[in-house]
Amino acid sequence: MKQLTLIFIVGSLVQKSCEAFVPLSHLQHSYSGGIITIRSRYNSQTQQFMIGDFFKFNKDEEVKEEAPKPSQEEEKKVVEASIDEDPVEKLFNFFFGAKEESPMGLARFGSERFPEQYPATKDEWAEPVSSDDADMKILRPFLKNTNVETRALQLTYDANRDGWDATTFHNAVDRKGGAVVMCVTRMGIVCGGYNPKGWVGYGEARGSIAAFLYVVGGKFAKNDAPGTKLIKVGGPGLAQMDNPESGPSFGADSLVI
């Protein structure tokens, strides 16, 4: 099988190299050191091919100019990019090439389309919405890159109005989807958290990498920011402790009401 395959390839090379097709019966060939030598039985004409030529049937035979060598600055950027790259993605790109922006015309899964599959942003702020009341005008900036960034929100539960009771709280909020918690401490600090998954009251820990805590204003707010956001770290687990006997509980003890 190897000899037949070799003869077939040699025939293809000779046919490509000559203006007229030369039958294989008119040729003799030999192989040595990675070079195939073709000789005609009827004249002294000889042709040599390297093994690498087998993969150049449909390529331009003209020698292309060498690409200019990248500068040290460009090489540095490439190295830095490779360090930051995810190791699994790096391995995939090695075998299959760099990923396309829109494979087969389809938009990729990304933070713009699915923001709550990614950690919350800490230095971007949402624009106000026309339906926002006084409280929502305070909360809206913190909802950048969430599923409720531009949605009109309504007050579902108010402890001062509805009562400081866990059962009343869960009756009001369970199975209503994601929600924003806002509270005021005895010292007057306005703070709270965002729960993308909402509550169901099953007594379980609900995970979400997009959950976050926030503080309105305060000494840690910089560059005229409306406040400070504390993003979820250590993966999505334990973002929200959804216990039917308690109110909002972010993390094991990060913010418990």
N, C-alpha and C positions, 0 to 999 in steps of 0.2 A: 504493500500500500504506500510506503514512503517513496519508492522509486516512481510509481505512477503519479503521485502527487507532484513530485519534483519535475517530472517531464511535462506535466500540464502547465505548471507555473513557468517553466522555461519557454515553452511554446508561446505562452501569452506575452512574455517579455520580448521574444524575437518578433512576434507579430506586431507589437507596438513599436519596436525600434526600426522596422523596415517598412518601406513604402508598399511592398507587396508581401503577401503571406508566404512564409517558407514552411513547407511540410516538415513535420518532425523527423520523417524518415531520411531527410537530407542532412540531418544535424548529428553531431557528436557532442557530448557534454561531459565535463568532469568537475568534481567538487574538491576544494582543498582550502583549509584555513579561512572558511567563511566566504570564499569567492567561487562562483560558478563560472566556468569557462565554456563558451559555445564555439564550436568549430564546424565549418562547412565541409561536407565530404567531397565537394567538387572544386573548391578553391581554397586559398590560404587565408580567407577572411576569418577573423577571430573577434569574439565579443565577450567581455567579462561583466559580471554583475555581482554586487554585494548582496548579502542576505537582506539588508535593509531595503533594497530596491523592490522587494516583493510587495511592499506596502505603499508604493508610489505610483500605482497604475493610473489613478485619476487626478494626480497632482501636477501642478505646473512645474516643468523641468528647469525653469530659469532659477538661478541661485538668487535668493532674496538677500537684501542687505541686512546685516545684523542690526537688531534693535539697539538703540542707544542705552548705555548702562545707566540705571537710576542713580540719582544723587544720594549722598549720605543722608540728607534730610528725608527723602522719599523712602529709603530703606528703613530708616528709623520709624517712620509712620507705619510701614508694613509690619515691622516687628511688634510695635505697640498694639496694633490691631489684632495680630495673631495671639498675643498674650491675653487680651480681653475676650477673645472669642470662646464660646462654649466648646468644651472638648469634644462632645458628641457631634456637634455641628461641624467642627473642624475635621473630624474623622470622615464624616459624610462627604464634605466638600473635597477631601483628598481623593476619594474614589469616584465621585459622581460629578465633580465640578461645583463651582459656586452657584448658590441658589439664584433663581430668576426672581425678578420683582413681581411678575405676573405670569406664573406658569400656565400655559394653555389659555391665557386670557383671563384667568381667575384671580381675584384679589386674595392676597395672603391673609392668614390669621394674624392680627396685630392689635396693638393697644388702642388704635383709633376705632376699630370695629368692635373689639371686645375688651373694653377698658378694665373690667373687673376681673380679668385673668392676670392682671399685673399689679404690683404694689402701687399704692396711692402716690400721686405727685406731691412734692412738698414745696415747690416754688412756683407753681402756676395757680391762678385763681379764676374762678368762673365769673362770667358776666351776670348782672341781675336779670331777672325775668319779670315781665310786666305784672304778673299776678302776685308777686311777692309782697307780704305784709311786713310789718316792722321787724318781727322775729326772723322771717325768712331772708330779709335783706342782710341780716347779720350772718346767717348760716350759709347763704348761697355761695359766697366765694370759696368755701372749703369743699364744695362738691365738684370741683374740676375733675374731669376724666372719670366720672362715675355714671352709672345708668340713669341717675336722676338729675344730672347736671342742668338740663333745660326743662325739666318737667315741673308742672305746677304741683306743689305739695300742700297737704292739708293737715291740720292738727288732729291727731287720732286719740291721743291720751294726754291729759293734763292732771298731774297728781293733786294740785291744789283744787282743781275743779271736780275731778272724778274720785279722788280719795287715794290715800297712800296704802294701797292694798294690792298684793301680787295677783290675786285672782281677777280683780277688776282690770289690772294692767293687761294680763294675757287675753282676757275676753275682748279687749279693745284692739290689740295689735296682732294676735296670732293669725297666721296665714294671710297677712296683708302685704307681704313682700318687704323689700329693703326699707330701712327707716333711719332717720337722724334723731339722735337723743341730744337734748339741750337741757342743761341744769345750771343752777346758780348756787354756789357754796355760801356758807355763813359769812365768809370773808368777802363775798361779792364777786368772786371769780366766775366768769361765764365759761363753761367748758362742756364737753360732751363727746360723742363718738358716732361713727357711721357703721351701721350693720347692714352689709349688702344682702345677706341671706334672710333677714327678718327673724321672726320667732314662730315656733309651733308648740312650745311647751311640753316637749317629750322628755325633758331631763337629760339632754345630751350636750356635748361640746360641738359647736358648729364652726367649721373652718372657712376662712376666706382671706386670701392674700391682700385683698383690696380694702379690708377694714382699717380704720384708723381712729385715733383720738385727736382732739383739737382743743386749743385754748384761745379764746378771743382776746386780742390785744396782748398785753403783758410785756415784760422786759425782754423776752426772747424773740419777739417779733422784730424782724429787720427789714430795711429798705421799704418802709411804708407798707409792709404786709399786714393784712387784716388780723393775723394771729400766727399761731404755730400749729403744725400738724405732726403727729407722732405716728409713723407708719408701722405696719405689722412687720415684725422681724422673726426669723427662725421658721419660715414657712407658714402655711395657712392655718395650721392646727391651733385650736383653743382660742380662736378669735372672739367667740361669743359663747358663754356658758348659758345655755337655754334651759333653765330650771323653772318648773311651774310654781315653785314656792317662793320665788324671788323675782325682783324686777330686772332691769338691764344690768348685765354683768359682762364687761369686756375683759377678756383674759381671765386668768385665775384670780387676780386681785388688782388689775390695773385701774378699772373704774367700776365700782359696784354700788348700785343704788337699791 
